[in-house]
Amino acid sequence: TVIEHLGGVAGLPAGAFALVTKVHHAALDGVSAVEVMRTFCDESAEVAVTEPDLEEPESEPSAATLLGRAWLHQLGRGVGVARLAARSLRMLAAPGGGSSRVESARTEAKPVPHTRFNERPSSSRVFGGCHFCLSEVQAIRDAVPGATVNDIVLTVVGGALRRSLEEQSELPADPVVAMAPISIRSAREDAGTKEVGGNRVSMMVVGLGTDVADPLERLAAVHQGARSSKQSSSAAGSSTLLDIANVIPSALGEFAARAYRSLGLSSLYPAFFSCVVTNVPGPREPLFMAGSRMV
């Protein structure tokens, strides 16, 4: 969908327009979405005229072909489950694995405070936004050794949640916990090869430092928590966790999610996080669409 006449929006140039796309996260992760966006854009302001793709469409498959493909898919799924089981057993049997990882997770685990963000949401939705200068973000990053831009994003969100909960007199003593997606793509995939399609993300849980008033101290706490969570996720095998999720029947997962929500179980058995925070880096070089530079 193209939205025009955005020149009146603060921070946008005259004649600005937007291209809005909607894709389910199950089909694309952040890296894939950026690559899809590149296909709509040019690397210069010169508009390139290309010939349309006139490839012949594939013929409609027959019922026998569909059954054959489904059979092969299920056969491959069974082989994948067997390989996953073998890999999981090797991981548990490896030195420093298995029980030590479970014990480490128990040691690091902290109860998630119950806040209004764990309640069943209403039909009302509010969208807001703000802009940050990258140079300012980098200056803040340099104030805490080892901190990353992702840490700063988590810290900013934590500060906003702290202020909001304080205004409602609902600030918990323990930090609010967020779930943050993390990429498990290989270096070759991150380099921009043609194999960047699909969804290759795992997750980590990290405290947002809502219990810390000082911003720099909050950043240091978030950085330490994020580093520890990444190490735990790496030790558990992020790709293995993703493969386990892929073998769970989608209907069963959907039924469990609907039951958890419709039966109000979130109030009795809160999730292990209260919100989701994601940071998707955009392209590093300027891109253009129809001669207009992307802002």
C-alpha atoms as a printed R data frame, in Angstrom:
    type eleno elety resid chain resno      x       y       z
1   ATOM     1    CA   THR     A     1  0.000   0.000   0.000
2   ATOM     2    CA   VAL     A     2  1.366   3.439  -0.958
3   ATOM     3    CA   ILE     A     3  0.583   6.315   1.406
4   ATOM     4    CA   GLU     A     4  1.131   9.756  -0.129
5   ATOM     5    CA   HIS     A     5  1.170  13.383   1.088
6   ATOM     6    CA   LEU     A     6  3.331  12.766   4.166
7   ATOM     7    CA   GLY     A     7  5.207  16.057   3.811
8   ATOM     8    CA   GLY     A     8  3.287  17.488   6.761
9   ATOM     9    CA   VAL     A     9  4.726  14.919   9.164
10  ATOM    10    CA   ALA     A    10  7.510  16.327  11.319
11  ATOM    11    CA   GLY     A    11 10.931  15.229  10.131
12  ATOM    12    CA   LEU     A    12  9.835  14.197   6.635
13  ATOM    13    CA   PRO     A    13 10.627  16.188   3.466
14  ATOM    14    CA   ALA     A    14  7.998  17.679   1.169
15  ATOM    15    CA   GLY     A    15  6.415  15.168  -1.176
16  ATOM    16    CA   ALA     A    16  7.301  12.220   1.066
17  ATOM    17    CA   PHE     A    17  5.391   8.966   0.642
18  ATOM    18    CA   ALA     A    18  5.474   5.556   2.296
19  ATOM    19    CA   LEU     A    19  5.208   1.985   1.104
20  ATOM    20    CA   VAL     A    20  3.431  -0.177   3.679
21  ATOM    21    CA   THR     A    21  3.791  -3.962   3.579
22  ATOM    22    CA   LYS     A    22  2.376  -6.580   5.927
23  ATOM    23    CA   VAL     A    23  4.014  -9.972   6.302
24  ATOM    24    CA   HIS     A    24  3.603 -12.446   9.153
25  ATOM    25    CA   HIS     A    25  6.727 -12.891  11.268
26  ATOM    26    CA   ALA     A    26  6.412 -16.644  10.768
27  ATOM    27    CA   ALA     A    27  7.451 -16.124   7.137
28  ATOM    28    CA   LEU     A    28 10.162 -13.466   7.454
29  ATOM    29    CA   ASP     A    29 12.590 -12.361  10.116
30  ATOM    30    CA   GLY     A    30 14.284  -8.967  10.222
31  ATOM    31    CA   VAL     A    31 17.145  -9.865   7.890
32  ATOM    32    CA   SER     A    32 14.775 -11.338   5.309
33  ATOM    33    CA   ALA     A    33 12.480  -8.314   5.524
34  ATOM    34    CA   VAL     A    34 15.376  -5.953   4.814
35  ATOM    35    CA   GLU     A    35 16.370  -8.042   1.803
36  ATOM    36    CA   VAL     A    36 12.792  -7.979   0.500
37  ATOM    37    CA   MET     A    37 12.787  -4.197   0.926
38  ATOM    38    CA   ARG     A    38 15.955  -3.977  -1.181
39  ATOM    39    CA   THR     A    39 14.126  -5.566  -4.102
40  ATOM    40    CA   PHE     A    40 11.794  -2.540  -4.224
41  ATOM    41    CA   CYS     A    41 14.659  -0.022  -4.181
42  ATOM    42    CA   ASP     A    42 17.596   1.173  -6.266
43  ATOM    43    CA   GLU     A    43 21.088   2.076  -5.130
44  ATOM    44    CA   SER     A    44 21.002   5.438  -6.950
45  ATOM    45    CA   ALA     A    45 18.477   8.166  -7.703
46  ATOM    46    CA   GLU     A    46 18.472   7.171 -11.371
47  ATOM    47    CA   VAL     A    47 15.331   5.258 -12.214
48  ATOM    48    CA   ALA     A    48 16.255   2.026 -13.961
49  ATOM    49    CA   VAL     A    49 13.845   0.730 -16.590
50  ATOM    50    CA   THR     A    50 13.884  -3.050 -16.858
51  ATOM    51    CA   GLU     A    51 12.020  -5.471 -19.046
52  ATOM    52    CA   PRO     A    52  9.178  -7.358 -17.370
53  ATOM    53    CA   ASP     A    53  9.731 -10.961 -16.382
54  ATOM    54    CA   LEU     A    54  7.901 -13.100 -18.933
55  ATOM    55    CA   GLU     A    55  8.659 -16.519 -17.488
56  ATOM    56    CA   GLU     A    56  5.977 -19.110 -18.057
57  ATOM    57    CA   PRO     A    57  4.058 -19.941 -14.860
58  ATOM    58    CA   GLU     A    58  4.235 -23.460 -13.512
59  ATOM    59    CA   SER     A    59  1.400 -25.749 -14.458
60  ATOM    60    CA   GLU     A    60 -1.142 -26.603 -11.785
61  ATOM    61    CA   PRO     A    61 -0.058 -29.800 -10.007
62  ATOM    62    CA   SER     A    62 -2.315 -32.821 -10.107
63  ATOM    63    CA   ALA     A    63 -3.773 -34.490  -7.036
64  ATOM    64    CA   ALA     A    64 -1.244 -37.314  -7.338
65  ATOM    65    CA   THR     A    65  1.618 -34.809  -7.455
66  ATOM    66    CA   LEU     A    66  0.337 -33.035  -4.351
67  ATOM    67    CA   LEU     A    67 -0.001 -36.330  -2.480
68  ATOM    68    CA   GLY     A    68  3.513 -37.299  -3.505
69  ATOM    69    CA   ARG     A    69  4.956 -34.014  -2.318
70  ATOM    70    CA   ALA     A    70  3.079 -34.284   0.981
71  ATOM    71    CA   TRP     A    71  4.384 -37.837   1.489
72  ATOM    72    CA   LEU     A    72  7.971 -36.755   0.828
73  ATOM    73    CA   HIS     A    73  7.533 -33.796   3.166
74  ATOM    74    CA   GLN     A    74  6.281 -36.010   5.993
75  ATOM    75    CA   LEU     A    75  9.095 -38.495   5.350
76  ATOM    76    CA   GLY     A    76 11.645 -35.698   5.578
77  ATOM    77    CA   ARG     A    77  9.940 -34.406   8.712
78  ATOM    78    CA   GLY     A    78 10.344 -37.801  10.366
79  ATOM    79    CA   VAL     A    79 14.030 -37.916   9.460
80  ATOM    80    CA   GLY     A    80 14.414 -34.381  10.824
81  ATOM    81    CA   VAL     A    81 12.825 -35.386  14.142
82  ATOM    82    CA   ALA     A    82 15.217 -38.333  14.444
83  ATOM    83    CA   ARG     A    83 18.222 -36.117  13.753
84  ATOM    84    CA   LEU     A    84 16.961 -33.541  16.245
85  ATOM    85    CA   ALA     A    85 16.588 -36.212  18.932
86  ATOM    86    CA   ALA     A    86 20.118 -37.470  18.284
87  ATOM    87    CA   ARG     A    87 21.558 -33.956  18.382
88  ATOM    88    CA   SER     A    88 19.709 -33.175  21.611
89  ATOM    89    CA   LEU     A    89 21.028 -36.346  23.256
90  ATOM    90    CA   ARG     A    90 24.581 -35.502  22.214
91  ATOM    91    CA   MET     A    91 24.158 -32.011  23.634
92  ATOM    92    CA   LEU     A    92 22.913 -33.384  26.957
93  ATOM    93    CA   ALA     A    93 25.715 -35.929  27.113
94  ATOM    94    CA   ALA     A    94 28.446 -33.408  26.302
95  ATOM    95    CA   PRO     A    95 30.720 -32.235  29.149
96  ATOM    96    CA   GLY     A    96 29.200 -29.240  30.850
97  ATOM    97    CA   GLY     A    97 25.803 -29.916  29.299
98  ATOM    98    CA   GLY     A    98 22.573 -31.406  30.498
99  ATOM    99    CA   SER     A    99 22.162 -31.090  34.237
100 ATOM   100    CA   SER     A   100 24.724 -28.294  34.607
101 ATOM   101    CA   ARG     A   101 22.824 -26.165  32.063
102 ATOM   102    CA   VAL     A   102 19.546 -26.824  33.834
103 ATOM   103    CA   GLU     A   103 21.109 -25.956  37.166
104 ATOM   104    CA   SER     A   104 22.596 -22.774  35.668
105 ATOM   105    CA   ALA     A   105 19.192 -21.783  34.296
106 ATOM   106    CA   ARG     A   106 17.616 -22.359  37.696
107 ATOM   107    CA   THR     A   107 20.297 -20.286  39.370
108 ATOM   108    CA   GLU     A   108 19.888 -17.359  36.976
109 ATOM   109    CA   ALA     A   109 16.074 -17.557  36.743
110 ATOM   110    CA   LYS     A   110 14.158 -14.875  38.591
111 ATOM   111    CA   PRO     A   111 10.409 -14.523  39.018
112 ATOM   112    CA   VAL     A   112  8.784 -12.227  36.494
113 ATOM   113    CA   PRO     A   113  6.851  -9.467  38.280
114 ATOM   114    CA   HIS     A   114  3.175  -9.325  37.431
115 ATOM   115    CA   THR     A   115  2.245  -6.028  35.781
116 ATOM   116    CA   ARG     A   116 -0.605  -4.717  33.670
117 ATOM   117    CA   PHE     A   117  1.355  -5.882  30.633
118 ATOM   118    CA   ASN     A   118  0.667  -9.488  31.645
119 ATOM   119    CA   GLU     A   119 -3.095  -8.973  31.638
120 ATOM   120    CA   ARG     A   120 -5.350  -9.805  28.723
121 ATOM   121    CA   PRO     A   121 -5.251  -6.782  26.366
122 ATOM   122    CA   SER     A   122 -8.356  -4.830  25.489
123 ATOM   123    CA   SER     A   123 -9.502  -3.977  21.979
124 ATOM   124    CA   SER     A   124 -7.961  -0.480  22.255
125 ATOM   125    CA   ARG     A   125 -4.627   0.004  20.514
126 ATOM   126    CA   VAL     A   126 -2.247   2.963  20.684
127 ATOM   127    CA   PHE     A   127  0.738   3.515  18.401
128 ATOM   128    CA   GLY     A   128  3.502   5.963  19.169
129 ATOM   129    CA   GLY     A   129  6.982   6.715  17.921
130 ATOM   130    CA   CYS     A   130 10.068   8.805  18.511
131 ATOM   131    CA   HIS     A   131 13.362   9.438  16.734
132 ATOM   132    CA   PHE     A   132 16.888   9.036  18.090
133 ATOM   133    CA   CYS     A   133 20.091  10.327  16.543
134 ATOM   134    CA   LEU     A   134 22.503   7.460  15.917
135 ATOM   135    CA   SER     A   135 25.497   9.575  16.966
136 ATOM   136    CA   GLU     A   136 23.861  10.184  20.363
137 ATOM   137    CA   VAL     A   137 23.157   6.471  20.736
138 ATOM   138    CA   GLN     A   138 26.793   5.690  19.960
139 ATOM   139    CA   ALA     A   139 27.946   8.257  22.528
140 ATOM   140    CA   ILE     A   140 25.768   6.600  25.169
141 ATOM   141    CA   ARG     A   141 27.141   3.206  24.165
142 ATOM   142    CA   ASP     A   142 30.695   4.393  24.736
143 ATOM   143    CA   ALA     A   143 29.790   5.408  28.308
144 ATOM   144    CA   VAL     A   144 29.446   1.745  29.349
145 ATOM   145    CA   PRO     A   145 32.273  -0.587  28.249
146 ATOM   146    CA   GLY     A   146 31.041  -3.414  26.077
147 ATOM   147    CA   ALA     A   147 27.522  -2.034  25.640
148 ATOM   148    CA   THR     A   148 25.782  -2.399  22.276
149 ATOM   149    CA   VAL     A   149 23.073  -0.531  20.409
150 ATOM   150    CA   ASN     A   150 20.698  -3.369  21.297
151 ATOM   151    CA   ASP     A   151 21.475  -2.829  24.981
152 ATOM   152    CA   ILE     A   152 20.605   0.851  24.622
153 ATOM   153    CA   VAL     A   153 17.285   0.015  22.943
154 ATOM   154    CA   LEU     A   154 16.405  -2.305  25.826
155 ATOM   155    CA   THR     A   155 17.484   0.327  28.350
156 ATOM   156    CA   VAL     A   156 15.382   3.068  26.739
157 ATOM   157    CA   VAL     A   157 12.331   0.809  26.742
158 ATOM   158    CA   GLY     A   158 13.035  -0.067  30.355
159 ATOM   159    CA   GLY     A   159 13.180   3.619  31.285
160 ATOM   160    CA   ALA     A   160  9.868   4.292  29.537
161 ATOM   161    CA   LEU     A   161  8.183   1.368  31.294
162 ATOM   162    CA   ARG     A   162  9.621   2.469  34.638
163 ATOM   163    CA   ARG     A   163  8.190   5.978  34.197
164 ATOM   164    CA   SER     A   164  4.801   4.634  33.090
165 ATOM   165    CA   LEU     A   165  4.498   2.167  35.972
166 ATOM   166    CA   GLU     A   166  5.650   4.792  38.454
167 ATOM   167    CA   GLU     A   167  2.911   7.156  37.286
168 ATOM   168    CA   GLN     A   168  0.375   4.380  37.899
169 ATOM   169    CA   SER     A   169  1.938   3.517  41.293
170 ATOM   170    CA   GLU     A   170  2.537  -0.008  39.954
171 ATOM   171    CA   LEU     A   171  6.333  -0.136  39.717
172 ATOM   172    CA   PRO     A   172  7.466  -3.600  40.908
173 ATOM   173    CA   ALA     A   173 10.570  -4.142  42.990
174 ATOM   174    CA   ASP     A   174 11.981  -6.620  40.454
175 ATOM   175    CA   PRO     A   175 12.797  -5.608  36.870
176 ATOM   176    CA   VAL     A   176 10.246  -6.096  34.108
177 ATOM   177    CA   VAL     A   177 11.434  -8.878  31.798
178 ATOM   178    CA   ALA     A   178 11.301  -8.691  27.995
179 ATOM   179    CA   MET     A   179 11.629 -11.288  25.278
180 ATOM   180    CA   ALA     A   180 14.026 -10.209  22.546
181 ATOM   181    CA   PRO     A   181 14.458 -12.107  19.256
182 ATOM   182    CA   ILE     A   182 18.069 -12.897  18.330
183 ATOM   183    CA   SER     A   183 19.357 -13.906  14.918
184 ATOM   184    CA   ILE     A   184 20.934 -17.359  14.595
185 ATOM   185    CA   ARG     A   185 22.005 -16.864  10.997
186 ATOM   186    CA   SER     A   186 25.509 -17.841  10.016
187 ATOM   187    CA   ALA     A   187 28.124 -15.273   9.035
188 ATOM   188    CA   ARG     A   188 27.618 -16.306   5.400
189 ATOM   189    CA   GLU     A   189 23.902 -15.586   5.624
190 ATOM   190    CA   ASP     A   190 24.495 -12.242   7.348
191 ATOM   191    CA   ALA     A   191 26.912 -11.300   4.565
192 ATOM   192    CA   GLY     A   192 23.963 -11.000   2.195
193 ATOM   193    CA   THR     A   193 23.936 -14.233   0.215
194 ATOM   194    CA   LYS     A   194 20.889 -15.460  -1.629
195 ATOM   195    CA   GLU     A   195 20.032 -17.814   1.232
196 ATOM   196    CA   VAL     A   196 18.708 -15.135   3.578
197 ATOM   197    CA   GLY     A   197 15.048 -15.995   3.073
198 ATOM   198    CA   GLY     A   198 12.895 -17.523   5.763
199 ATOM   199    CA   ASN     A   199 12.886 -17.166   9.521
200 ATOM   200    CA   ARG     A   200 16.068 -17.921  11.486
201 ATOM   201    CA   VAL     A   201 15.555 -16.376  14.895
202 ATOM   202    CA   SER     A   202 15.676 -17.672  18.419
203 ATOM   203    CA   MET     A   203 14.930 -15.700  21.573
204 ATOM   204    CA   MET     A   204 16.369 -14.550  24.850
205 ATOM   205    CA   VAL     A   205 14.771 -13.120  27.978
206 ATOM   206    CA   VAL     A   206 16.397 -10.143  29.662
207 ATOM   207    CA   GLY     A   207 15.529  -7.741  32.450
208 ATOM   208    CA   LEU     A   208 14.903  -4.139  31.385
209 ATOM   209    CA   GLY     A   209 16.339  -2.558  34.526
210 ATOM   210    CA   THR     A   210 13.065  -0.938  35.564
211 ATOM   211    CA   ASP     A   211 14.245  -1.270  39.172
212 ATOM   212    CA   VAL     A   212 17.243   1.030  38.506
213 ATOM   213    CA   ALA     A   213 16.635   4.792  38.503
214 ATOM   214    CA   ASP     A   214 19.984   5.962  37.089
215 ATOM   215    CA   PRO     A   215 20.059   5.556  33.270
216 ATOM   216    CA   LEU     A   216 23.750   4.608  33.014
217 ATOM   217    CA   GLU     A   217 23.457   2.130  35.877
218 ATOM   218    CA   ARG     A   218 20.383   0.705  34.149
219 ATOM   219    CA   LEU     A   219 22.359   0.336  30.897
220 ATOM   220    CA   ALA     A   220 25.136  -1.508  32.746
221 ATOM   221    CA   ALA     A   221 22.601  -3.857  34.350
222 ATOM   222    CA   VAL     A   222 20.839  -4.508  31.037
223 ATOM   223    CA   HIS     A   223 24.170  -5.136  29.287
224 ATOM   224    CA   GLN     A   224 25.195  -7.687  31.909
225 ATOM   225    CA   GLY     A   225 21.815  -9.414  31.773
226 ATOM   226    CA   ALA     A   226 21.748  -9.519  27.978
227 ATOM   227    CA   ARG     A   227 25.257 -10.948  27.797
228 ATOM   228    CA   SER     A   228 24.370 -13.658  30.320
229 ATOM   229    CA   SER     A   229 21.144 -14.500  28.473
230 ATOM   230    CA   LYS     A   230 22.951 -14.761  25.127
231 ATOM   231    CA   GLN     A   231 25.522 -17.110  26.648
232 ATOM   232    CA   SER     A   232 22.784 -19.302  28.107
233 ATOM   233    CA   SER     A   233 20.917 -19.343  24.799
234 ATOM   234    CA   SER     A   234 24.104 -20.270  22.942
235 ATOM   235    CA   ALA     A   235 24.864 -23.060  25.409
236 ATOM   236    CA   ALA     A   236 21.356 -24.467  25.017
237 ATOM   237    CA   GLY     A   237 21.752 -24.490  21.242
238 ATOM   238    CA   SER     A   238 19.640 -21.749  19.654
239 ATOM   239    CA   SER     A   239 19.209 -23.633  16.387
240 ATOM   240    CA   THR     A   240 18.159 -26.733  18.320
241 ATOM   241    CA   LEU     A   241 15.479 -24.769  20.158
242 ATOM   242    CA   LEU     A   242 14.193 -23.442  16.828
243 ATOM   243    CA   ASP     A   243 14.126 -26.947  15.355
244 ATOM   244    CA   ILE     A   244 12.145 -28.197  18.355
245 ATOM   245    CA   ALA     A   245  9.593 -25.448  17.810
246 ATOM   246    CA   ASN     A   246  9.346 -26.402  14.138
247 ATOM   247    CA   VAL     A   247  8.398 -30.026  14.869
248 ATOM   248    CA   ILE     A   248  5.523 -29.083  17.186
249 ATOM   249    CA   PRO     A   249  2.258 -29.377  15.195
250 ATOM   250    CA   SER     A   250  0.984 -25.902  14.371
251 ATOM   251    CA   ALA     A   251 -2.596 -26.825  15.334
252 ATOM   252    CA   LEU     A   252 -1.432 -27.925  18.792
253 ATOM   253    CA   GLY     A   253  0.556 -24.732  19.304
254 ATOM   254    CA   GLU     A   254 -2.358 -22.582  18.189
255 ATOM   255    CA   PHE     A   255 -4.757 -24.459  20.486
256 ATOM   256    CA   ALA     A   256 -2.441 -23.976  23.473
257 ATOM   257    CA   ALA     A   257 -2.038 -20.256  22.752
258 ATOM   258    CA   ARG     A   258 -5.794 -19.751  22.379
259 ATOM   259    CA   ALA     A   259 -6.518 -21.676  25.570
260 ATOM   260    CA   TYR     A   260 -3.923 -19.704  27.504
261 ATOM   261    CA   ARG     A   261 -5.506 -16.460  26.347
262 ATOM   262    CA   SER     A   262 -9.240 -17.278  26.369
263 ATOM   263    CA   LEU     A   263 -9.238 -19.046  29.743
264 ATOM   264    CA   GLY     A   264 -7.471 -16.144  31.407
265 ATOM   265    CA   LEU     A   265 -4.533 -18.323  32.394
266 ATOM   266    CA   SER     A   266 -2.184 -15.364  32.005
267 ATOM   267    CA   SER     A   267 -3.483 -14.036  35.327
268 ATOM   268    CA   LEU     A   268 -2.866 -17.336  37.136
269 ATOM   269    CA   TYR     A   269  0.235 -18.509  35.283
270 ATOM   270    CA   PRO     A   270  2.005 -15.450  33.893
271 ATOM   271    CA   ALA     A   271  4.404 -15.807  30.997
272 ATOM   272    CA   PHE     A   272  8.138 -15.705  31.585
273 ATOM   273    CA   PHE     A   273  8.264 -12.222  30.058
274 ATOM   274    CA   SER     A   274  6.017  -9.147  30.068
275 ATOM   275    CA   CYS     A   275  6.709  -7.593  26.673
276 ATOM   276    CA   VAL     A   276  8.607  -8.035  23.425
277 ATOM   277    CA   VAL     A   277 11.428  -5.728  22.315
278 ATOM   278    CA   THR     A   278 12.962  -6.148  18.884
279 ATOM   279    CA   ASN     A   279 15.589  -4.158  17.023
280 ATOM   280    CA   VAL     A   280 15.995  -4.665  13.269
281 ATOM   281    CA   PRO     A   281 18.988  -2.874  11.700
282 ATOM   282    CA   GLY     A   282 18.201  -1.246   8.378
283 ATOM   283    CA   PRO     A   283 20.456  -0.992   5.315
284 ATOM   284    CA   ARG     A   284 23.765   0.783   5.847
285 ATOM   285    CA   GLU     A   285 23.871   2.369   2.386
286 ATOM   286    CA   PRO     A   286 21.363   4.892   0.914
287 ATOM   287    CA   LEU     A   287 18.463   3.386  -1.012
288 ATOM   288    CA   PHE     A   288 16.096   5.035  -3.480
289 ATOM   289    CA   MET     A   289 12.615   4.287  -4.768
290 ATOM   290    CA   ALA     A   290 11.332   5.953  -7.927
291 ATOM   291    CA   GLY     A   291 14.155   8.498  -7.580
292 ATOM   292    CA   SER     A   292 13.299   9.373  -3.965
293 ATOM   293    CA   ARG     A   293 15.762   8.646  -1.181
294 ATOM   294    CA   MET     A   294 14.608   6.453   1.668
295 ATOM   295    CA   VAL     A   295 14.469   8.339   4.953
